[in-house]
Amino acid sequence: MNKVSKSEFWYLAISFAALKILIHLVTNTNYELHRDAFLYLAQGEHLSWGYLSVPPLNALLSKGLRLITGDSVFAVRLFPTLIGSVSVIIINLIVKEMGGKKWAMILASLAFIFSPAFLRSNMLFQPVSLNQFFWLTSFYFIIRLINTQNPKFWIFLSINFALGFLAKYSIVFLALGFFISLLLTPHRRLILNKYFLYGILIGLVIVSPNIFWQYQNGWPVAYHMSLLIDKHLVNVSWSEFILDQLIMNLPVTFFWFTGLLYLIFYSGLKKYRIIGFTYLAVISLLIIMKGKSYYSIGLYSVLFATGGIVFEKYVHYKILTYLNLAFMIVITIYMLPFSLTIYGHERMLAFCEKTIERGVDMPMRWEDGEIHALPQDYADMIGWKELGSNVEKVYNTLSDEQKEHCYIYAENYGQAGAISYYGQKSGLPDPISFHGSFIFWAPDEIKDIRYFIYVNDNIDGIKDYFEEIKKYEGITNPYARERGLPIYLCINPSDEFLKLYRSRLAEEFARFKQ
């Protein structure tokens, strides 16, 4: 294969990056925002050095995006789409850095674009896209460090790790896995220089404001992790974790797995063996710590680059490459509706129904273990606009004078985030919630309250504290995850309700300050 010229390289890289953008832009508005996106948009309106479950970088970007592009569904989803597009370029830079040429670039780009995991994450406005990007750029700087043997790359790598830490804490697994792998290879000699220490110090300076915030607020991230372990991670088995690694990248499994095998066992790639060791170390750490299977997604983009190089240079039977490409395309077409919102609501319902009739129900199996009409993530993108509109209708039943004495409460961050998002456009007061980071923004007391709009499945906890309660519809869409959610207008609270509010707020804060 002929050497790729500079102009050819950028033509290919930018063309595939543009293809990645196009795929998302034509599908990004088929559903509402995901419940998690509303939380991260709300965090952007309450900038801080930390939040209950995530670091501050995504919130800062959220604020910037709203100022620059607005907060329509299209605008919000544009950011993860652009991250995915830039990731295509970084993957091609890695291919070039590792000696790959045109065919390797094509294969690596297609593997990333066809990956169901990255199709999904680059659609959702969540820290995961940013996190995966920093994992990818970490590998780029690692490869540059190896190729140049220039210890100054420790500075770039440490800054990258630190920014990744401010995006999502899980990059700690990558940093630890890389350091373990470094000690197992001859590259460990790169540690023995001043730039390694400089890098550590610079990284610590960058992350220190968030660490200090966690300290000041009683380490809420530790509380969040304890909840995950108790409710979700306790049920994670190593066999399910490994199976998920195959499923979430199923169309390109042969591709990345071949790249991994060659990294570990083939002498021609011995120089980059540390990448394969890092993969194994991170996977092992996640299994031991019972991490969620998607925590590892950031590992695969560099393996796509490696796979491209392997199929270009070392797989001499080209029929195997073409068969692999055919497999990628066929499986991607089959899985695409579950990876990306290419269908509107009605067509997706029909597609899921036919899939279940064929005996395949796993994509529609939710956390509750039951089979539903839609995948859980899709159901999490339905009903929020209806909720915002119905809360506004209830609020507008009050006179202007009555509105001055009205508060809105939502039981979880998805509800509160949606009300905040849609309410900003219609003048609703900011909702109160004790769930997620909303607890930090809840007022210490609710003064002069006469009306309380209460969004929750259950009214039993407060029904005895009001003179009158009226029930309204909240989310009626039968396919929404929170279908049937009601809205209650509670009128004239007793003094005991104010005491209940203060005690509940104190109790929630005490949970993660113990």
N, C-alpha and C positions, 0 to 999 in steps of 0.2 A: 504494500500500500504506500503510495507516495506521501511525502511529507505535506502536512497541511500548511498553507501559507497563512500569514496573519489575517489577510482579508477574508480568506475562506473560513478560517476559524470563527471570526466574528459573524460572518454571514450565517453559518450554521447555528452557532450559539444563540444569536438573536432571533433567528427564524423559529427555533424550537421554543424559545421564551415567549415569542408572540403567539405561537400555537397554544401554549399553556394558558395565556391570558384569554385568548378567544374562547376556549372551551368553557372557562368559568363565567365570562361576561355574558354569554348567551343563556346561562342557566341560573345565574345568581338570584334572580328575583321571582323564581317559581314558588317559593315558600317565604313565610315570614322569618324574622330573625329567630335564632335559637334562644332558649331561656337564658343560657349563660351569657350571651352577648349583651343582654339588657343589664346584667350585673356589671360587666366590664365598662359599658357606657356610663353607668351611674358612678363607677369609681372615677371616671374621667372628670366628673363634675365635683368630686371631693378629693382633689389631689392630696396625696400624703406619701410619706416614705415607706408605707407598708399597709397591708390589708390582712384580713383574717386568714385567707388561704393562699394568696399569691403576692409576689413582689410588686413594685410600683411601675415598672417600665411600660406595661401594656396600658395602664390607666393614663400615663403621660401621652402616649401615642393616641389613645382614644380622644383625649382633649384636643390634641393638635389636628386630628382628622376632622373632628366636628367643626373646627374653626376654618379649615381649608376646603373640605369637600362636602360638608353637611353631614346629616345623619340619616339619609334615606337608606333603605335596605341595600340598594345598589352601591351607595357610597361606603357604607360600613363594610360590606363584603369585598370592596375593591382592595383594601389593605392586605388581607391574607392572600388574595389573588396575586398581587404584586410581589409578595414575599415568595410565593411559589415560582413566579416567573424569574426572579433574580436567582433563586436556587438552581434553576436549569443552567444558568450561566456559570455559577460556581462549580457545579458538577462537571461542566465542560472544561473549566480551568483545571480541575483535578485530573481529568483525563489527560489533558495536555502535559501537566506537571509529571504524570507517571509514564509519559512516553506514548500515549495513545494517539491515534490519528483519526481520519474522517469516519471510518466505519465504527470505531469505538465511541466517538461522539454521538453518532446517530443512535446506536444501541442504548447507550447510557441515558440519553435524553428521553427516548421512548419508554424506557423502563420506569423512569421517574414519572412521566406523564401518564402512563398506564396504571401506576400503582394506586389501588383503591384507597390505601391509607392516606396518601398525600392528596388525592382528589378530594377526600372528605375534609382533611384538616385545612387545606387551602381554600375551602369554601366557608368555614366557620370563623367568626370573629372571636377568637379565644387565644390565650397565650401559647397554645400548642404550636401554631405556625411559626411564631417568633422563636420559640424554644427549639424547634427542629432546625430552623435556619442557623441558629448559633451552634448547634451540634455539627452541622455541615461545615460551617466556616472554621470550627475548631479543627476538624480533620484536614481542611485545606492548609491551615497554618502548621499543623503537625507534619504534613508532607513537605511543606516548604522548609521547615526546620531540618528534616531528615536530608533533603536533597542538597541544601546549601551548607549544612553544618554550621550555619551562622547562629550563634547563641542569642543574637538580638531578637530573633523571632519569638523567644520566650516572652518578650514584652507584648507583642501582638496577641500571642496565644492567651496570656493571662488577662489582658483587657477583654478579649473575646469571652473567656470563661466568666469574668465578672459581669459583663453585660448580660450573658446568658443566665447567670444567677438572678439578676434583677428582672428577668423575664419569667423564669420558672425555676423553682429550687431543684428540680430533678436533674439539672445539668451537673449536680454534685456527683451523681452516679458515673457520668462520663469522665469527669476529672479524676475521680478515684480509680476507675477502671483503667484509664490511660496511665496513671502513675504506677499502678501495679504492673502493667504490661511493660512500661519503660524499664523497670528494674529487671525484667526477664530477658531483655535484649541488650546487645552491645551499645545501643543508643543511650544507655544509662550514663555514659560518660558526659553527655550533654548537660547533666545536672551540675557538674563540677565547674561552675563559673558564676561570676557575679550577676549576670543577666537573669539567671534563674531566680535568684533572691530578689532582684529588682522587680521582676514580674510578680512575684508573690506579694511584695509590699504594695505595688500599684493596684493589684487586684483587691487587696484588703481595704485599701483606701476607697475604692469605688463602691464596694458593697457595705462599707461601715455604716452609712446612714440608715440602711435597712436593718442591719443587725442591731443598731442602737434603738431603732423604733421597736423592734421585737422585744428587746430587753425592757424598754419603758412600759410596754403594754402587756407584760406578763407572758411573752412567747406564745401568742395566739396560734402560730403555725404548728406548734407542738400539740396544742389542743385539737386543731383541725386534723392532724395526722392520726391522733388517737381515735378520733371519730371514724376516720377512714378504715383504720385497722379493725375496729370493733364491728363496723357495719358492713364493710365491703371486702377489705383485703383479707379478712380472716377466712373467707371462702375461696380464695385464690389457690389453686393447686398447681404444682409445677407442670403437670401434663397439659392442663388447660392453657397455661401460659405459653408452652412450646407450640401447641396447636394453633393458638392465636397468631404466633409469629408467622406461621405458614399461610393462614387464612387472610390476614389483613394485607398481604402482598401476593395473593395467590397467582395472578396472571404472570408475575415476574419472579416467582419463587425459584425456578430452575436457574434463572439468570443471576440473582444475588447469591444463591447458595453455591453456584459454581465459582463465582468470584471469591467467596469466603474460603472455599476449599483450596483454591490455588494460592491464596494469600498465606495460608497456614502450612501447606505441604510442598508447594512448588518452589524449587530453588531459584528460579528466575525472578521471583517476586520476594525473595528473602529480605531485601532491603526494606520492604513495606510490611513485613510480617507483624509488626507492632499493631497495625490496624486490625488484623484478624484476632490477635490476642486481646485487644481492647474490646472487640465485640464479645468474645467469650467471657471476659471479666465482667463486663456490664450486665450481660444476660444472667450470669451466675449471681451477681450482687442483687439484681432485681428478684430473682427466684428466692434467694435467702431472705430478703427483706419483704417478700410477698408484695412486690410492687405490681401495679396494674400493667397488663400486657402492652398497652399503647405507650407506656413510658419509654419503650425501646425504639419507637418509630424513627427517631433521629439517627439511628445507627445505619439505616439502610441506604440512604442516598449515596454515601461514599462507596457502598458495595455495588451499587448500580454502575458507578464509574469503573470499579475494578472488574465487574462482569463484562463491561464493554471491551476493556483491554484484553481480557482473557479470550473472548470469542473472536476478537480481531487477530490476535497474535498466536494463540496457542491451540485453538480448536481448528484443526486442519480440515476436518470434514465439514464443508460449508453447509451441507444439507442439515446438519445439527443446528446451525445458527438459524437457518430458514424455518425449520420446524419449531424452534423456540420462539421465533417471531410470530409464527402462525398461532401458536398456543397463547402467546400474550394477547394477540388481537381478539381471538375467539372468546377467551375467558373474560377479557375486559368488556366486550360487548354484552356478554351475559350478566356480568356483575355491575355494569355501569349504573343502572337505575338505583342500586343500593349504595353506590359510592358517591353519586352526584345527583342533584335534583334536576335531571334532564326532563322529567315528566311533571306536568301539573298535577294537582291533587286528585282529580277524578281518574286520570289515566294511571297514576301510581297505585291507586286503590285496586283497579282492575288487574294491574300487573302483579301485585302482591297476592291477590286472590288466585290467579292462575298458578303462581309459584307454589302456593300452599297445596293446590290441587295436584301438582306434580310430585308432592311428597317432600318438598324442601321448605321447612318452616323456620330454620335457625335465624334468618335475618329479621323475622317478625317476633322472635322470642325476647321479651323484655326482662328487666332485672327481677320482676316478680315471678319469673318462670313460666308465665302464660303466653300463649300465642295471640297476637293482636292483628288488627287489619293493616297496620303500617309498622315499619321499624320504629324503635323508640325515639331515635333522634328526629325522625320526621314528625312524630306526634308532638315533640317538644318545639316544633316550629309552627304550630297551629293554635289559634284561639286567642293569642295575645292582643291583637288589634280589637277583637270583639270585647275582651275584658276592659281594655282602656276606654273604649266607647261607652260601655255600660256603666263603668264607674263615673264617667263624665255625666251621663244621663241622671244617675242618682244624685250626684253633686248639684246638678242644675235644677233639681226639684226644690232646692233651698233658695231663699231670698238672699240678696246681697248681704244683708245684715246677719242672717243665719250662717252664711259661709264663713264669716269672720270667726266663728266659734266652732268650726268643723275640722276634724282631723281624719286622716285616712290611714288605715292599718292593713297590711298584708302579711300573711303567715309565712311565706317563703320568698327568697330573693328573686325567683322568676316572676312571681306576681308583682312584687314591689318594683322590680326593674321595668316591667312592661308598663305599669301605671305611671312610673316616672317618665319613661320614654314618650308615651303618647300624651301624658298629662302636661308636659312642657308646652305642647302645641295648643292646648286648650285652657291653660291657666289653672290647672289643678294644683293644690298644695303638694309638696313632696310627701310621699307616703312614709309611714313608719313601719319598720320591721325589725324583729330581733334575730333574723336569720342572716347568716353570712356577714359580709362587711357592713350591711345596713345597720347593724347594732351600734357601730361607732358614730353614726349620724343621727341616731334617735335622740330626741330632746330629753333632758333629765326629768322634766315634768311637763305635763300637758295642762296648760292653764286656760281658764275661761272656756272650758269645753262644754258644749251642749249637744253636739252632734258628732257621731263617731261612725264613719263608713268602715265596716269590718269585712275583709275579704278572707274567708276561711271556710273549709268544709264543715266545720263544727262550731256552733254558737254556744254550746253548753257551758264553756268556761267563763262566759261573761254575761249570760242572759239574765242573771238575777241582779245585775248592777244597773239596769236601765229601766226607765218607766215604760218605754215603748220600743218595740223592735219590728221593723218592716223588712221583708225579704224580697230581693230582686234577682233576676237572672244575671249570671256573670259570664260563664263560658258554656254555650249550648252546643257547639260543634261536637258531634258524637265521636270524632276521630282525634280530638285533642287529648293530650295526656291528662289534662286537668278538666276533662269534660264534666259538666254538671256542677262546676264550682259556683256557689252562690255569692251574692253581695248582700250584706245586712246594713240597714241604716238604723243605728241605735240612738235613741233620743233621751236626753236628760239623765246623765249618769249620777249615781250617788257618790258621796265622798269616799266610800269604800273602794270604788273603782279606781280613784286616783292613787289610793294606797296600793291596790293590786298592781297598777302600772309600775309604780316605783319599785315594788318588791320583785316583780318579774324582770325588770331591767337590771337590777342589782344581782339577781340570781344568774342571769345569763352572763354578765361580766365576770362573776365569780367563777364560772365554769373553767375559763381558760387562764385565770390568774391564781389558781391554786398552786 
